Amino acid sequence: MLLTLGSEVATAQKKNDTGATDTEIKIGNIAPYSGPASAYATIAKTQAAYFKMVNEAGGINGRKINFISYDDGYSPPKTVEQVRKLVESDEVFAIYQVIGTPGNSAIQKYLNQKKVPHTFIGSGATKWADPKNFPWSMGWQPNYQSEARIYARYIQKNYPGKTVGVLYQNDDFGKDYLTGLHEAFGKDKAQIIVAEVPYEVSSPSVDSQVVQIRSANPDIFINIATPKFAAQAIKKVAEMKWTPVQFVTNVSVSVSAVMKPAGIEASQNVISAAYLKDPNDPQWKNDPGMNEWRAFMSKWYPEGDQADASTVFGYGVAQGLVQALKQCGDEMTRANLMKQLASMDTEIGIYLPGIRIKTSPTDFAPMEQLRLMQFKGEGWELFGPLMDGGGLPPS
C-alpha cells in the first residue's frame, strides 16, 4: 500500500504543459524536404533518427520524444502555415530547429506571442540572440555577422589593398553576412567592396550574378549562398577561368552537397570557417566524439551520407535538445525549457576542441567560436587559432 501511495505522489509532482505528458514530449520541426534548400533535409532526418535512438533507450525522464516534422520547401509563407499547424492542431510542446533565416523570421513574432519555445533555430542570424525582445527564441550555431567579421579581418591582415566582390542571398540570411563585412571593413568598405550582387532563392541559377561580379574585377570573391547556389557559383568561377581568392560561408561547406557538385578541382583553396569536426578530415578518424557519431549513423541512419557535414550538424543539435530536456527533470513546462536553455554549459564531441555550448539568461548565443579552414585535395584543412564572435582569438 505504501509503495502504491509513493508512486502516486511521484506522478502528481510531474508538471506538464501543452504538448507534454508523463510519457511523451511533442517536438515540432519544419525542414526543406523539397525546394532550393533541400540539401538541408538530411539535418531533420538525422535528428529524427537520433530521437528514435533516445526513445529506444527509454526516452527522457520516462518521456518519449514524438518528433513531428513538416516540409516548407524553404518558402516563408509555407513555414507560417506549417508552424500554425504544429502549434494549433498538433499542439506541440516546442518548435525546434526550423531551417532557414527567412522562414524563422516569418514565425518568430507568432511563437513569442504564443509563448511557445522557438528553440535551436537552424540559422545563424544574429537576431536569434535577443532575449530582451524575443525571450522564446534561441539560435544554435555561431552567428553570421561574427563569421563575416572573421573573414573580413583575415582579408585585411593577409590581403591589404585588395578588392572584394560579394554574391549574397537577397534576404535576412545574406544581409546578416553583409552587415558583418561592412562592420569589419568600417570606413574602408566602399574602397574594398567593389561589387555586391544579390540573388533570389527562386532563381534557377546564379551564373549571371557571378559574371556581373567578375566584370568589377575583384581580387577576392565572397560567396554568401546556400548549398545549391554556392556550388553553382564555385563552378561558374572555374568555367570563366577566373582565379580570385574565394570564401564560402559555413552553411555551404558540405563536401558532398557543395564541393563535389561544384567540382573538386574548382573547389581547391576555397576558404571558410568551421565549428564542427569535418567527417572527411583524417585527423578525426579515431576521435571518440566522431566515432560515436559514426556508430550512430551506421545503426540508426544507414542511408545517410557520412561525408555530408549536415548530418554531423543534425546530430550535434539533437544532442543539445536532449540535454536541455533532461535538465527540465519532471517539470516539463515551456517556461522551464527556456530556463534550462538559458543555463547550458556543456561540450559536445562533434565540435572542434575548445568549443563549449554556453548560455545565460542574457546570452542566447550557445556557440560563438570558429576556426578558419581551406579546401585542399578532397577535404578541408583547419588553420589558425579558434576565434571568438568578435573575430579575435579568445582571451
Disulfide bonds with the S-S distance in Angstrom:
none
